[in-house]
Amino acid sequence: MSIVLAVVVVVLVVVGGSAFFVLRSKKPKAMEVGTETETKPALKSPAGAPSLEGEEAGSKEPVISRGLDGSLPKSRSLLGSALARMRAKRALGEEFWVELEEALILSDLGLDLSVDLVESVRNKVYKEGVTATDAALEMLREEMIERLDHSNRDLNLGDAPPSVVLFVGVNGVGKTTSIGKLAALLSSEGKKVVVAAGDTFRAAAAEQLEMWAQRSDVQVVKGASGADPASVVFDAISHGAAVGADFVLADTAGRLQNRQNLMDELKKIRRVAEKASGTVTEVLLVLDATTGQNGLLQAQGFAEAASVTGVILTKLDGTAKGGVAFAIEDKLHIPIKFVGLGEGILDLVPFDPKAFVYEITGEVSQ
C-alpha cells in the first residue's frame, strides 16, 4: 500500500511540474513601445487608396511610374472611334469637317478650341493639296501636339531649398493622395521631402496624409484639429529647412473657387509661407478630369486667387473627355505637370503631350 501511494505522489509531482512549466511558457512577452519588429505589419490603405501589393513602406527602390500607353481607354474609345469612322470615308468633303468638329467638342476640347483646330487643319490641307482623310487626320494630330508642346512641365525649384509646393483645389479631387504619390516619386529620386497637413478642417485629413507619408517614407508635420492652416504650413517649411529637405509639399483644405473668404484664406497661406525659410515655387491646382469643362471654370477661379503655376489632372483614366487638358492650357496657359491614372502610389505620372495625343486619337493612318 505504501509503495502504491509513493508512486501516485511521484506521478502527481511530475504532472504538476509539467503543467506549471507549460503555463509559464505561455506567458506573453512584454511589448516594446516605440520599436519596430523585424517583420512590420501591413499598413492599412488611406481612404481612397488601394493596398500596395508588392510595395514596402520606406522602400528606396526607384519608383517606376507607368506611362500613358494604354491608360486612357475611355478617351481613346470616344475620340479614336470617331476618327476611325471618318478615316474610312476616304473623302474630305464638308461632312468630314463638320464631323471632325463635333468629335473634338464631344471630347471636351471646348467649342472655341475645336473650331480653331479644325480651321487650322483645313487651311493646311487645302494649302498643301492633301486629299486623303488619313493624311488630314495625321495633320490634326500634329496640330494637337503642337498646341500642348510649348510648356515647361518640370517642377520649379527655388534658389535655395526647400522648394515649397502648395496643393489647392475643391473637395474630393485627390489633393491628399496626389501629395502622397508625388512625395513617393521625389523620394525615390533621392530627394528629401516633408509634407504639411494644412487641411485642418476635414475629418481624418491629417491621418490620411500621415499614412501616405509612411508609404512614401517622408516626414509629415501636422497641427491640432482646427488649427490655423497657415501656421501648420509655416511650421512644416521651418522644419523642412532645419532638416535639409529639398521639397515641402503642403496640403490645403478643399474650397470652392467662388467662395471669396476661402480664397482669401488661401492667399493668406501663401503670404505666410513666403515668410518662412523656403520659397513657394509651385502652386499646383488638382483637378478631377471627369468634371470636364467645369474643371476649366475651377481653374480660372483658382488661377486668379492663388497664382496657380501648374495642374495635376486626376482620374484621367476614368473619363471619355480627356480633351479638357487642351482647354486648360489653351485658355489659361497653365501647364499640366502630372496626371493621375489610377489609385495606386505609382499612378501619378509626368504629363507627356505627344503620348497623350497619340493615346486619345488612336490610329489615324494606315
C-alpha positions as CSV (number, residue, x, y, z in Angstrom):
1,M,0.0,0.0,0.0
2,S,2.8,2.4,0.9
3,I,4.5,1.6,-2.4
4,V,1.3,2.5,-4.4
5,L,1.0,5.8,-2.5
6,A,4.6,6.7,-3.3
7,V,4.1,6.0,-7.0
8,V,1.0,8.2,-7.0
9,V,2.8,11.0,-5.3
10,V,5.6,10.9,-7.8
11,V,3.2,10.9,-10.8
12,L,1.4,13.9,-9.3
13,V,4.6,15.8,-8.8
14,V,5.8,15.1,-12.3
15,V,2.4,16.1,-13.9
16,G,2.0,19.2,-11.8
17,G,5.5,20.3,-12.6
18,S,4.9,19.8,-16.3
19,A,1.6,21.7,-16.1
20,F,3.4,24.6,-14.2
21,F,6.1,24.7,-16.9
22,V,3.6,24.8,-19.7
23,L,1.6,27.6,-18.0
24,R,4.8,29.6,-17.5
25,S,6.0,29.0,-21.1
26,K,2.7,30.6,-22.4
27,K,3.2,33.9,-20.6
28,P,3.2,36.6,-23.3
29,K,6.3,38.7,-23.8
30,A,6.2,42.4,-22.9
31,M,5.7,44.6,-26.0
32,E,8.4,47.2,-26.6
33,V,6.8,50.5,-27.2
34,G,8.3,52.7,-29.9
35,T,10.4,50.0,-31.5
36,E,9.9,48.1,-34.7
37,T,10.0,44.3,-35.1
38,E,11.8,42.7,-38.0
39,T,8.5,41.9,-39.8
40,K,6.3,45.0,-39.9
41,P,2.6,44.6,-40.2
42,A,1.0,45.7,-43.5
43,L,-0.1,49.3,-43.4
44,K,-3.8,50.0,-44.0
45,S,-4.6,52.0,-47.1
46,P,-5.6,55.6,-46.5
47,A,-9.1,56.5,-47.6
48,G,-9.4,56.3,-51.3
49,A,-6.2,54.4,-51.9
50,P,-5.7,50.7,-52.6
51,S,-3.3,48.4,-50.8
52,L,0.2,48.5,-52.2
53,E,0.7,44.9,-53.2
54,G,4.4,44.2,-53.7
55,E,5.5,47.6,-52.3
56,E,7.1,48.0,-48.9
57,A,6.7,51.2,-46.9
58,G,10.0,53.0,-46.7
59,S,11.5,51.2,-49.7
60,K,14.1,53.2,-51.5
61,E,13.8,51.3,-54.8
62,P,13.2,53.8,-57.6
63,V,9.6,54.4,-58.4
64,I,8.9,53.4,-62.0
65,S,5.8,55.3,-63.0
66,R,3.9,53.8,-65.8
67,G,3.4,55.8,-69.0
68,L,0.2,56.9,-70.8
69,D,0.2,54.0,-73.3
70,G,-3.0,52.1,-72.9
71,S,-4.0,54.1,-69.8
72,L,-6.9,56.2,-71.4
73,P,-9.3,53.6,-72.9
74,K,-12.4,55.8,-72.5
75,S,-10.9,58.9,-74.1
76,R,-9.5,56.7,-76.9
77,S,-12.8,55.0,-77.4
78,L,-14.7,58.3,-77.8
79,L,-12.3,60.3,-80.0
80,G,-10.4,57.5,-81.5
81,S,-13.5,55.7,-82.6
82,A,-14.9,58.8,-84.2
83,L,-11.6,59.5,-86.1
84,A,-11.5,55.9,-87.3
85,R,-15.0,56.2,-88.8
86,M,-14.0,59.4,-90.5
87,R,-10.9,57.9,-91.9
88,A,-12.9,55.1,-93.5
89,K,-14.9,57.6,-95.6
90,R,-11.9,58.5,-97.7
91,A,-13.4,61.9,-98.7
92,L,-12.5,65.4,-97.5
93,G,-15.9,67.0,-98.1
94,E,-17.8,69.4,-95.8
95,E,-19.4,66.5,-93.9
96,F,-15.9,65.4,-92.9
97,W,-15.0,68.8,-91.3
98,V,-18.4,69.0,-89.5
99,E,-18.0,65.6,-88.0
100,L,-14.4,66.3,-87.0
101,E,-15.5,69.5,-85.2
102,E,-18.3,67.6,-83.4
103,A,-15.9,64.8,-82.3
104,L,-13.5,67.3,-80.8
105,I,-16.3,69.2,-78.9
106,L,-17.7,65.9,-77.6
107,S,-14.2,65.0,-76.3
108,D,-14.3,68.2,-74.2
109,L,-11.8,70.3,-76.0
110,G,-14.3,73.2,-75.9
111,L,-16.1,75.0,-78.7
112,D,-13.6,77.7,-79.4
113,L,-10.6,75.5,-79.5
114,S,-12.3,72.8,-81.5
115,V,-13.4,75.3,-84.2
116,D,-9.9,76.8,-84.2
117,L,-8.2,73.4,-84.6
118,V,-10.4,72.4,-87.5
119,E,-10.0,75.7,-89.2
120,S,-6.2,75.5,-88.9
121,V,-6.0,71.9,-90.2
122,R,-8.4,72.7,-93.0
123,N,-6.3,75.6,-94.2
124,K,-3.2,73.4,-94.2
125,V,-4.9,70.6,-96.1
126,Y,-6.0,73.0,-98.9
127,K,-2.7,74.8,-98.9
128,E,-0.7,71.5,-99.3
129,G,-3.2,69.9,-101.6
130,V,-4.0,67.0,-99.3
131,T,-6.9,64.8,-100.5
132,A,-6.7,61.7,-98.2
133,T,-8.6,61.6,-94.9
134,D,-5.9,59.7,-93.1
135,A,-3.3,62.4,-94.1
136,A,-5.7,65.1,-92.8
137,L,-6.1,63.3,-89.5
138,E,-2.4,63.0,-89.1
139,M,-2.1,66.7,-89.6
140,L,-4.7,67.2,-86.9
141,R,-2.7,65.1,-84.5
142,E,0.4,67.1,-85.2
143,E,-1.5,70.3,-84.6
144,M,-2.8,69.0,-81.3
145,I,0.7,68.0,-80.2
146,E,2.0,71.4,-81.2
147,R,-0.7,73.2,-79.1
148,L,0.5,71.3,-76.0
149,D,4.2,71.1,-76.6
150,H,5.3,74.6,-75.6
151,S,5.1,74.4,-71.8
152,N,7.7,73.8,-69.2
153,R,6.4,70.8,-67.2
154,D,9.3,70.4,-64.8
155,L,8.7,71.3,-61.1
156,N,10.1,74.8,-60.5
157,L,12.9,75.0,-58.0
158,G,13.9,77.8,-55.6
159,D,17.4,79.2,-55.4
160,A,17.8,77.5,-52.0
161,P,15.9,74.6,-50.5
162,P,13.4,73.8,-49.6
163,S,11.2,74.4,-52.6
164,V,7.6,74.7,-51.4
165,V,4.7,73.3,-53.4
166,L,1.1,74.3,-52.4
167,F,-1.7,72.0,-53.4
168,V,-5.1,73.6,-54.0
169,G,-8.5,72.6,-55.3
170,V,-12.1,71.8,-54.5
171,N,-13.1,68.9,-52.2
172,G,-12.8,65.4,-53.5
173,V,-10.4,65.9,-56.4
174,G,-7.5,64.0,-54.8
175,K,-5.2,66.6,-53.4
176,T,-4.0,64.5,-50.4
177,T,-3.4,61.3,-52.5
178,S,-1.6,63.3,-55.2
179,I,0.7,64.7,-52.5
180,G,1.5,61.2,-51.3
181,K,2.2,60.0,-54.8
182,L,4.4,62.9,-55.7
183,A,6.2,62.5,-52.4
184,A,6.9,58.9,-53.3
185,L,8.2,59.9,-56.7
186,L,10.5,62.6,-55.4
187,S,11.7,60.4,-52.5
188,S,12.6,57.6,-54.9
189,E,14.8,60.1,-56.8
190,G,16.8,60.8,-53.7
191,K,15.0,64.0,-52.7
192,K,14.3,64.7,-49.1
193,V,10.6,65.5,-48.7
194,V,8.5,66.9,-45.9
195,V,4.7,67.1,-46.2
196,A,2.4,69.6,-44.4
197,A,-1.0,68.6,-43.2
198,G,-2.5,72.0,-44.0
199,D,-6.1,70.7,-44.3
200,T,-7.0,71.1,-40.7
201,F,-10.8,71.1,-41.2
202,R,-11.6,67.9,-43.0
203,A,-12.0,64.9,-40.6
204,A,-9.1,62.5,-40.8
205,A,-7.3,64.6,-43.4
206,A,-4.1,64.7,-41.4
207,E,-4.3,60.9,-40.6
208,Q,-4.8,60.2,-44.3
209,L,-1.7,62.3,-45.2
210,E,0.3,60.7,-42.5
211,M,-0.5,57.2,-43.9
212,W,0.7,58.3,-47.3
213,A,3.8,59.8,-45.8
214,Q,4.6,56.4,-44.2
215,R,4.2,54.7,-47.5
216,S,6.3,57.3,-49.2
217,D,9.0,57.3,-46.5
218,V,8.8,61.0,-45.9
219,Q,8.2,63.2,-42.8
220,V,4.9,64.8,-42.0
221,V,4.2,68.0,-40.0
222,K,0.6,68.4,-38.7
223,G,-1.2,70.6,-36.2
224,A,-4.2,70.2,-33.9
225,S,-7.6,69.8,-35.5
226,G,-9.0,73.2,-36.4
227,A,-5.6,74.9,-36.2
228,D,-4.7,77.8,-38.4
229,P,-3.6,76.1,-41.7
230,A,-1.1,78.9,-42.4
231,S,0.7,78.2,-39.2
232,V,0.9,74.5,-40.0
233,V,2.4,75.2,-43.4
234,F,4.8,77.7,-41.8
235,D,6.0,75.1,-39.2
236,A,6.4,72.5,-41.9
237,I,8.6,74.8,-44.0
238,S,10.7,75.8,-41.0
239,H,11.1,72.1,-40.1
240,G,12.0,71.3,-43.7
241,A,14.7,73.9,-43.7
242,A,16.1,72.6,-40.4
243,V,16.4,69.0,-41.6
244,G,17.7,69.9,-45.0
245,A,14.6,69.0,-47.1
246,D,14.6,69.6,-50.8
247,F,10.8,69.9,-51.0
248,V,7.9,70.8,-48.7
249,L,4.5,69.6,-50.2
250,A,1.7,71.4,-48.4
251,D,-1.9,70.2,-48.4
252,T,-4.8,72.7,-48.1
253,A,-8.5,72.3,-47.4
254,G,-10.8,71.9,-50.3
255,R,-12.7,75.1,-51.2
256,L,-15.0,76.4,-54.0
257,Q,-13.4,79.0,-56.3
258,N,-16.4,81.3,-55.8
259,R,-16.2,81.5,-52.0
260,Q,-14.2,84.7,-51.6
261,N,-13.5,84.2,-47.8
262,L,-12.0,80.8,-48.5
263,M,-9.9,82.1,-51.4
264,D,-8.7,84.9,-49.2
265,E,-7.5,82.3,-46.7
266,L,-5.6,80.6,-49.5
267,K,-3.9,83.9,-50.2
268,K,-3.0,84.2,-46.5
269,I,-1.4,80.7,-46.5
270,R,0.8,81.7,-49.4
271,R,1.8,85.0,-47.8
272,V,2.7,83.3,-44.5
273,A,4.6,80.5,-46.4
274,E,6.6,83.2,-48.2
275,K,7.8,84.4,-44.8
276,A,9.2,81.1,-43.8
277,S,12.6,79.7,-44.7
278,G,11.7,78.2,-48.1
279,T,10.3,79.6,-51.3
280,V,6.9,78.9,-52.8
281,T,8.0,77.7,-56.2
282,E,4.8,76.0,-57.3
283,V,1.0,76.2,-56.7
284,L,-0.4,73.1,-58.1
285,L,-4.1,73.0,-58.8
286,V,-5.6,69.5,-58.6
287,L,-8.5,68.9,-61.0
288,D,-10.8,66.0,-61.5
289,A,-10.7,65.2,-65.2
290,T,-14.2,63.7,-65.1
291,T,-15.7,67.1,-64.4
292,G,-14.8,68.2,-68.0
293,Q,-15.4,71.8,-68.8
294,N,-16.4,72.5,-65.1
295,G,-12.7,71.9,-64.3
296,L,-11.9,74.8,-66.6
297,L,-14.1,77.1,-64.5
298,Q,-12.4,75.9,-61.3
299,A,-9.0,76.5,-62.9
300,Q,-10.0,80.1,-63.8
301,G,-11.1,80.9,-60.2
302,F,-8.0,79.4,-58.6
303,A,-5.6,80.9,-61.1
304,E,-6.9,84.4,-60.2
305,A,-6.8,83.9,-56.5
306,A,-3.8,81.7,-55.9
307,S,-1.4,82.3,-58.8
308,V,-1.6,78.7,-60.0
309,T,1.6,77.6,-61.7
310,G,0.7,74.1,-62.8
311,V,-2.1,71.5,-62.9
312,I,-2.4,67.9,-61.7
313,L,-5.2,66.2,-63.7
314,T,-6.5,63.3,-61.7
315,K,-8.8,60.4,-62.7
316,L,-7.8,60.8,-66.4
317,D,-8.1,57.1,-66.9
318,G,-11.8,57.2,-65.9
319,T,-13.2,59.8,-68.3
320,A,-14.0,59.8,-72.0
321,K,-13.4,63.6,-72.1
322,G,-9.7,63.9,-71.7
323,G,-9.8,66.9,-74.1
324,V,-10.2,69.2,-71.1
325,A,-6.4,69.1,-70.9
326,F,-6.3,71.2,-74.1
327,A,-8.9,73.6,-72.9
328,I,-6.9,74.3,-69.7
329,E,-3.7,75.0,-71.5
330,D,-5.2,76.9,-74.4
331,K,-7.4,79.2,-72.3
332,L,-5.3,79.7,-69.2
333,H,-1.8,78.9,-70.4
334,I,-1.2,76.9,-67.3
335,P,0.9,73.7,-67.9
336,I,-0.4,70.3,-66.9
337,K,2.5,68.8,-65.0
338,F,1.2,65.5,-63.8
339,V,-1.8,63.2,-64.5
340,G,-3.4,60.6,-62.3
341,L,-4.1,57.3,-63.9
342,G,-5.4,55.2,-61.0
343,E,-5.4,54.9,-57.2
344,G,-2.0,53.3,-56.6
345,I,1.1,55.1,-55.4
346,L,2.7,54.6,-58.8
347,D,-0.2,56.0,-60.8
348,L,0.9,59.7,-60.8
349,V,3.0,60.3,-64.0
350,P,4.5,63.4,-65.6
351,F,2.3,64.7,-68.4
352,D,3.7,63.8,-71.9
353,P,1.8,65.8,-74.6
354,K,2.8,63.5,-77.5
355,A,1.9,60.3,-75.7
356,F,-1.3,61.9,-74.6
357,V,-2.4,62.9,-78.1
358,Y,-1.4,59.5,-79.6
359,E,-3.4,57.7,-76.8
360,I,-6.7,59.6,-77.2
361,T,-6.6,59.7,-81.0
362,G,-5.7,56.1,-81.7
363,E,-4.7,55.0,-85.2
364,V,-5.4,57.8,-87.6
365,S,-3.4,56.5,-90.6
366,Q,-2.9,53.1,-92.3
